[in-house]
Amino acid sequence: MSAVLTTAPSPATMKIPDLQTGFRILSRLPLANSHQAQLEINHFLDSLLKAPPPSDIYLQLLEQTRISLCFIEEQLAREYTSKPLPLGELEEVAFQQVVATWLKASRAYAHCAQLHAADDGGSEADRLALILHRCIHYTGMAIAEHHRARRQLPRGMWLNLHGFYASAEEWGVATLAVPDSLDPLGRSTHCTAAFTSQLLTELAGPYSLSVEQLGVVRRWASNWAPLLSVHPVLPGEALPPTVVDLMKDAGLRPASQCLQTENIRRIDSARLALQINQTMKQLHQKIAPSQLGLGEDCTASQCQKLLRRLAKPWSFLRAARKFRRHLSTGSAKVCAGFAGIHYFISGTEFRQPESARLYSRQEFESLFTFRHGQDPTQRLEVRQSQLGFAVDDWEVLDQSANGFRLVRSTGGRRLAPEQLLSICPQDGEVHLLAQVVWLMQEQGGGLMAGISALPGRPQAVAARPLARGSGQAELYSRAFILPAIAALATEQSLVIPQGWFYSGRLLEIYLDGVWRVRLERLVGSGADFDRVSFSVA
């Protein structure tokens, strides 16, 4: 993978003949300036690769870089994580820099192993286990950056990871303990644990996780990976549903697609499944997540929700789909942003409502049940261009009763994970509310997205929080009402801007008149909205 590390000419190779010289250079890294530190640590690694010192010194210097390298790349990664896609130019440069640095560190360890073999004609087990673990770890970090940036993996990334693990198996050091200076508890690890932690993260669906959730998942995967074991498959042995094929450029694959058993590895997850079940029981018993080793950055309810999501995939069981997916063709029109969505759903531009009488509960129920607004299929192109509202055309790859898998190869608006959208399929006549479930930028620059439609045909309304006491009333904002659907057991709900909700809050809604509602509970949320249940006050 190519990466632009700097537009300045590459500095001359440094001579690092001994530990003292290397340690002195590393001690002067300007860690408070991540961009300059990135340049200097890359210069350091380049110098080792071009003019390597003796292999023992080489390895000690690489080990000395680990904490600084992790800190620098984490700081730089903040420039592109949690950003809408496609990435901007500076965000893209930062992403390429970080990935290239992780791969360079992996390459340096592999180089060190080659030099040691040339010097001694062989390599002791402890040393080889440590080097291969670092190669797996840093290649895994490059994969992790693609997950965090929601980028499609380039060709060969999984094959590189498989190759390092296969070498550890071949040399009989796959489960040999190695020290890990990055572990906060000072625990040792091994090559198999580093390898399987990447498999667990891939199974978690990283492109559908928030950056915060992905961080938690990666930590849990690292902590629990030693509970997994990897085994060769014997000829004629019954295969589990998913296996690892070390000769394929992918993580876990359906066993039905793998024919040559000598390259296949099965994963035993029995101990991990027991660990997850036990942890969920302890959370139900009100034991704090920090006491269970789950971390202090998520609440008990968040941990329970995430564990329920991970339970089946991390037990290597395939979760059944709620709705069957089928291939589809055609295009869909997608709009992002409350203003544009409101315009396409309502069929008219938003205006502040004039004063109107307050409706009774009975009148509201009658109004909402039988109201028929403007025809949203009317032609809006002329006015929408004047207002600056735009829709992007996406190709539909497949769809189910409640969602779509879309791809966009041309330019369009940037999208963020969990963002509110409206979507109008080619065979549809109205815009439906939807949410981005997962998002990935392809190698060619296009976007691929999983979109989940919110249930029911939405109605566009105006809403505002009621002023407390004698305070001045706020202006109305755009909002939406979704109807109750008995077949799906969904209740009537209100989609409002994020930050408005707290239980019991009173809102004033304008829908051919004014009525008041009391917010009750949060049904769902996203990057820019909350979906809440309500009752007429």
HELIX and SHEET records of a PDB file:
HELIX    1   1 LEU A   19  SER A   27  1                                   9    
HELIX    2   2 SER A   34  LYS A   50  1                                  17    
HELIX    3   3 SER A   55  ALA A   77  1                                  23    
HELIX    4   4 GLU A   89  ASP A  120  1                                  32    
HELIX    5   5 ALA A  125  ALA A  149  1                                  25    
HELIX    6   6 MET A  157  GLU A  170  1                                  14    
HELIX    7   7 CYS A  191  LEU A  203  1                                  13    
HELIX    8   8 PRO A  206  SER A  208  5                                   3    
HELIX    9   9 VAL A  211  TRP A  224  1                                  14    
HELIX   10  10 ALA A  225  LEU A  227  5                                   3    
HELIX   11  11 ALA A  255  GLN A  257  5                                   3    
HELIX   12  12 THR A  261  ASN A  263  5                                   3    
HELIX   13  13 ALA A  270  HIS A  284  1                                  15    
HELIX   14  14 PRO A  289  LEU A  292  5                                   4    
HELIX   15  15 ALA A  300  TRP A  314  1                                  15    
HELIX   16  16 PHE A  338  SER A  346  1                                   9    
HELIX   17  17 ARG A  361  PHE A  370  1                                  10    
HELIX   18  18 GLU A  381  LEU A  387  1                                   7    
HELIX   19  19 ALA A  486  LEU A  488  5                                   3    
SHEET    1   A 4 SER A 229  PRO A 232  0                                        
SHEET    2   A 4 ILE A 264  ASP A 268 -1                                        
SHEET    3   A 4 THR A 242  ASP A 245 -1                                        
SHEET    4   A 4 LEU A 252  PRO A 254 -1                                        
SHEET    1   B 7 HIS A 326  LEU A 327  0                                        
SHEET    2   B 7 ASP A 392  SER A 400 -1                                        
SHEET    3   B 7 SER A 331  ALA A 336 -1                                        
SHEET    4   B 7 LEU A 420  PRO A 425 -1                                        
SHEET    5   B 7 LEU A 432  GLN A 441 -1                                        
SHEET    6   B 7 LEU A 447  ALA A 453 -1                                        
SHEET    7   B 7 GLY A 403  ARG A 408 -1                                        
SHEET    1   C 7 GLN A 459  PRO A 465  0                                        
SHEET    2   C 7 SER A 477  LEU A 482 -1                                        
SHEET    3   C 7 SER A 493  PRO A 497 -1                                        
SHEET    4   C 7 PHE A 529  VAL A 536 -1                                        
SHEET    5   C 7 VAL A 514  SER A 525 -1                                        
SHEET    6   C 7 LEU A 506  TYR A 510 -1                                        
SHEET    7   C 7 GLN A 459  PRO A 465 -1                                        
END                                                                             
